[in-house]
Amino acid sequence: MSHLSHGRTEDTSTGSLDAIPGFGPDDEDSRPRDRRARPPRRVRRRRTVVVLAAVALVTAAIVVLTTTLVLPFMARFQTPDYPGPGQGSAIVTVAQGDTNQEIGATLVQQGVVESTKAFNEALQKESGGKFIQPGQYQLKKEMKASDALAAMLDTKTSAVHYAAINQNLRQSDVFTILAKATSIPVAQFQALAKNPGQFGLPAKAPSLEGYLHPGEYRFALNAKPKDIIAQMVARTKKTLTDAGITDPNEQYRMLTIASIIEAEAGEADYGKVSGAIYNRLGPDNKETSGRLDSDATVSYGLGRRSYQISDQEKQDASNKYNTFANPGLPVGPIGSPGAKSIAAAKHPEKVPYFYWVTVNLDTGETKYAVTLEQHQRNVDEYTAWCGAHPGKCD
């Protein structure tokens, strides 16, 4: 008995709470409750990544919506206006009686301001009761509307007399353009032309012909006629100097040749026609005995622009520009040549020709010849072309 009892006592004493269900260390119920509710660290990191990705997607969506919907919608209520300060150059003409709306439209058309609305808003805010005066204004393209307005109100810095002079225009044509651009009477320019020496021209120059350089001009509003002519003559002299022609008498000679080249040929033929002219001016020229035989020079001396010249007119040696009756160059230039024809006069092409004729006035096709017989066939081609195109050869 005692043995069995002792055995039971050992069983009971050696047993512990760990052996009782619900009290062992491996039972999850034995862990604190808050620790049991926390997920593993790996799960927490996964959740953080998901949240950050969601935030990024929402942010991207907001940016896309703002860019594609909100900003364009808001832009509809903003006035289109360039940021400035602008670039390039634009000459804007304001005519007498132009309204602010018309001025704004002109500025938009010439690319100076982006919208008439921006210009009108600038007028309302910043004009200070001033009005834009009729005239021509030198502005930039893509200006801020308020800057364009400020420039036009400040006539001392932006208002100009603008004149565009084409190549080979005669002196009389240039004076007409200058008078229209500046409102200075033509007679004042004509009076200056009677004394070309005051502008540094050679004594043999009968007028300013040839020295009124082609190009775009922006004269100050208070410019005097003499200042205007001096500026044009200075540009001509600079072009000659840049071409390596510095002697005044040689400059005059080059201008004369260049003006004939421009009157007789298109730009593509400047070099060849120049070479043919030099062949005619050469001391060994037996083909034409030193005569240029230029219709353009005779026509200039007659005060006409037609190339229909009679035989009697070609024989009139009293016309100092008649290169049929008088050998060598005419008394002076017959127009205002540009830089390219001056360069051709300075550097003629070496050609064997003595004759040239433009056989198609539409395309400018020019044919050359060494002998008069060859030249006459080319002239016949020109005559046939004129017959097929009435009025174009007058």
ChimeraX attribute file (.defattr): number of C-alpha atoms within 10 A of each C-alpha:
attribute: neighborCount
match mode: 1-to-1
recipient: residues
	/A:1	6
	/A:2	7
	/A:3	8
	/A:4	9
	/A:5	10
	/A:6	11
	/A:7	12
	/A:8	12
	/A:9	12
	/A:10	11
	/A:11	11
	/A:12	10
	/A:13	9
	/A:14	8
	/A:15	11
	/A:16	11
	/A:17	10
	/A:18	12
	/A:19	10
	/A:20	9
	/A:21	8
	/A:22	13
	/A:23	14
	/A:24	14
	/A:25	12
	/A:26	10
	/A:27	11
	/A:28	12
	/A:29	12
	/A:30	12
	/A:31	11
	/A:32	9
	/A:33	10
	/A:34	7
	/A:35	8
	/A:36	12
	/A:37	8
	/A:38	10
	/A:39	9
	/A:40	9
	/A:41	8
	/A:42	8
	/A:43	10
	/A:44	11
	/A:45	10
	/A:46	10
	/A:47	11
	/A:48	11
	/A:49	11
	/A:50	11
	/A:51	11
	/A:52	11
	/A:53	12
	/A:54	12
	/A:55	12
	/A:56	12
	/A:57	12
	/A:58	12
	/A:59	12
	/A:60	12
	/A:61	12
	/A:62	13
	/A:63	13
	/A:64	12
	/A:65	12
	/A:66	14
	/A:67	12
	/A:68	11
	/A:69	11
	/A:70	13
	/A:71	11
	/A:72	12
	/A:73	12
	/A:74	10
	/A:75	10
	/A:76	9
	/A:77	8
	/A:78	10
	/A:79	14
	/A:80	17
	/A:81	18
	/A:82	17
	/A:83	13
	/A:84	17
	/A:85	13
	/A:86	18
	/A:87	12
	/A:88	9
	/A:89	14
	/A:90	16
	/A:91	20
	/A:92	22
	/A:93	19
	/A:94	20
	/A:95	13
	/A:96	9
	/A:97	9
	/A:98	14
	/A:99	12
	/A:100	16
	/A:101	13
	/A:102	14
	/A:103	19
	/A:104	22
	/A:105	19
	/A:106	17
	/A:107	27
	/A:108	18
	/A:109	14
	/A:110	16
	/A:111	17
	/A:112	28
	/A:113	31
	/A:114	24
	/A:115	19
	/A:116	23
	/A:117	17
	/A:118	19
	/A:119	27
	/A:120	19
	/A:121	14
	/A:122	18
	/A:123	20
	/A:124	10
	/A:125	10
	/A:126	13
	/A:127	16
	/A:128	8
	/A:129	8
	/A:130	9
	/A:131	11
	/A:132	19
	/A:133	17
	/A:134	14
	/A:135	20
	/A:136	21
	/A:137	25
	/A:138	20
	/A:139	24
	/A:140	23
	/A:141	22
	/A:142	24
	/A:143	22
	/A:144	22
	/A:145	30
	/A:146	21
	/A:147	19
	/A:148	26
	/A:149	21
	/A:150	16
	/A:151	19
	/A:152	24
	/A:153	18
	/A:154	14
	/A:155	17
	/A:156	12
	/A:157	14
	/A:158	19
	/A:159	25
	/A:160	24
	/A:161	22
	/A:162	23
	/A:163	19
	/A:164	14
	/A:165	18
	/A:166	16
	/A:167	19
	/A:168	26
	/A:169	21
	/A:170	20
	/A:171	20
	/A:172	14
	/A:173	13
	/A:174	24
	/A:175	23
	/A:176	15
	/A:177	16
	/A:178	25
	/A:179	17
	/A:180	15
	/A:181	19
	/A:182	21
	/A:183	10
	/A:184	16
	/A:185	14
	/A:186	17
	/A:187	12
	/A:188	14
	/A:189	22
	/A:190	16
	/A:191	11
	/A:192	17
	/A:193	20
	/A:194	13
	/A:195	16
	/A:196	19
	/A:197	16
	/A:198	12
	/A:199	17
	/A:200	13
	/A:201	20
	/A:202	15
	/A:203	11
	/A:204	12
	/A:205	18
	/A:206	16
	/A:207	19
	/A:208	25
	/A:209	25
	/A:210	27
	/A:211	25
	/A:212	29
	/A:213	28
	/A:214	23
	/A:215	13
	/A:216	11
	/A:217	18
	/A:218	17
	/A:219	19
	/A:220	17
	/A:221	17
	/A:222	11
	/A:223	13
	/A:224	14
	/A:225	20
	/A:226	14
	/A:227	13
	/A:228	19
	/A:229	21
	/A:230	17
	/A:231	16
	/A:232	17
	/A:233	20
	/A:234	17
	/A:235	17
	/A:236	23
	/A:237	21
	/A:238	14
	/A:239	19
	/A:240	24
	/A:241	14
	/A:242	12
	/A:243	15
	/A:244	12
	/A:245	19
	/A:246	13
	/A:247	11
	/A:248	15
	/A:249	15
	/A:250	13
	/A:251	21
	/A:252	22
	/A:253	17
	/A:254	24
	/A:255	28
	/A:256	24
	/A:257	24
	/A:258	30
	/A:259	28
	/A:260	31
	/A:261	26
	/A:262	26
	/A:263	19
	/A:264	21
	/A:265	21
	/A:266	17
	/A:267	13
	/A:268	11
	/A:269	22
	/A:270	23
	/A:271	23
	/A:272	22
	/A:273	29
	/A:274	29
	/A:275	22
	/A:276	24
	/A:277	27
	/A:278	23
	/A:279	24
	/A:280	25
	/A:281	19
	/A:282	14
	/A:283	10
	/A:284	10
	/A:285	14
	/A:286	11
	/A:287	14
	/A:288	17
	/A:289	14
	/A:290	22
	/A:291	21
	/A:292	26
	/A:293	20
	/A:294	20
	/A:295	21
	/A:296	24
	/A:297	30
	/A:298	27
	/A:299	21
	/A:300	20
	/A:301	17
	/A:302	16
	/A:303	9
	/A:304	12
	/A:305	14
	/A:306	14
	/A:307	15
	/A:308	11
	/A:309	15
	/A:310	8
	/A:311	9
	/A:312	7
	/A:313	16
	/A:314	19
	/A:315	14
	/A:316	16
	/A:317	14
	/A:318	11
	/A:319	21
	/A:320	18
	/A:321	25
	/A:322	30
	/A:323	25
	/A:324	23
	/A:325	19
	/A:326	20
	/A:327	17
	/A:328	19
	/A:329	23
	/A:330	22
	/A:331	18
	/A:332	24
	/A:333	29
	/A:334	28
	/A:335	30
	/A:336	28
	/A:337	31
	/A:338	23
	/A:339	17
	/A:340	16
	/A:341	28
	/A:342	26
	/A:343	21
	/A:344	23
	/A:345	26
	/A:346	20
	/A:347	13
	/A:348	20
	/A:349	17
	/A:350	13
	/A:351	16
	/A:352	14
	/A:353	20
	/A:354	23
	/A:355	24
	/A:356	21
	/A:357	20
	/A:358	20
	/A:359	20
	/A:360	19
	/A:361	15
	/A:362	9
	/A:363	9
	/A:364	15
	/A:365	14
	/A:366	20
	/A:367	20
	/A:368	19
	/A:369	18
	/A:370	15
	/A:371	14
	/A:372	13
	/A:373	10
	/A:374	13
	/A:375	19
	/A:376	14
	/A:377	13
	/A:378	21
	/A:379	17
	/A:380	12
	/A:381	17
	/A:382	20
	/A:383	15
	/A:384	13
	/A:385	16
	/A:386	17
	/A:387	12
	/A:388	10
	/A:389	13
	/A:390	9
	/A:391	8
	/A:392	12
	/A:393	15
	/A:394	10
